[in-house]
Amino acid sequence: MRIQFELRPLASVPTAEFFAAVHDLDRRLIAAMGERVTELARTGPPAEVVGWEQVRSGIAEISSWPLRDSGS
């Protein structure tokens, strides 16, 4: 199975490679969000953010979405 995108010139990517790239991007994004939360918690939060545990919990929750949706 291959996923094909309309590009000029036309290109296609093997499905497994595409999903691997999406999962890699997701893991790196979630990790960067976690690092930013840790930094903000250490240096002082913006006035409108009060619950760092709730922020971390939200990040943990969304970090499972792609895995849950793809069945992996």
Buried (B, 14 or more C-beta within 10 A) or exposed (E): EEEEEEEEEEEEEEEEEBBEEEBEEBEEEBEEBBEEBEEBBEEEBEEEEEEEEEBBEEBEEEBEEBEEEEEE
